[in-house]
Amino acid sequence: MMWRTRPLKNAILEIVSRKGATTLTSLMNELKKTYNEFSQDEVLDALMRLEVRGKITVTELGRDNLRIELAR
């Protein structure tokens, strides 16, 4: 895990609020534009924390893809 000037969870919330709803693949591509190094495990951990806090909802779309949207 790297130290970042902006936490990954904040970047995820910003992307999801801008796009409305997104997939894990699309989210990873957007994050690559901002962060040089991060792992899928770090993103999944941030998604889990945001979901537990009630900020987002995550729905499984298939084998390795997720739909991420802001919680209502």
N, C-alpha and C positions, 0 to 999 in steps of 0.2 A: 504494500500500500504506500502511495506517495502522498506527500503533503501538497495540498492544492490551495490556491488563493480563494477559490470558491468551492464549497462542498459539492460533491457529486449529486447529492439529493436535491440541492437547490437547482442545479442545471437540469435535472430530470423534470422537476416541477415546472420550470420555465418552458421546456420543450413541449411537455404535455399540455400546458395551458395555452400555448401558442397554436398547436396543431389540433387541439380538441381531443383526439384519440390517436394513438399510434401503436405500432407493433414493436416488438423487441428489436427486430432487425433494423427497422427505421430509426429507432432510438439510438442504437449502437452507432449507426452511421452519422447521426447528428452529433453525438458525443465525440466522435473521432475528429470533428472539425475544431472542437474546443480543447480537448485533452489529448496529449501525445500518447500517454501510457495509462491504460486501465484494463482491467480484466472483466470478463463476463461475470465472474463470481462477485466482483465488487458491485457491478450494476444490479445483479440479482439481490444482493444483500441490501442495497439502498432501496430497491423496489419493495422488498419485504418490510423494511422499517417504515416506509411511507404508507404501505397498505395497513399495517398494524395501527398506525396513528390515525387512520381514517382519511388520509389525504387523497389517495388514489384507489382504484379498483383494478385488479389484474385478473384477466380471464384467459384460460388456456385455449388457444386456437388449433392446436394440433401437437404433433410430436415435440418440436423444438421452437415453437413460436407462441408469443403471448400478446394479448391486446391490453394496452394500458390506457386508462382514462381517468380524469378527475372524478373524485367521489361526489355524489349528489348531496 
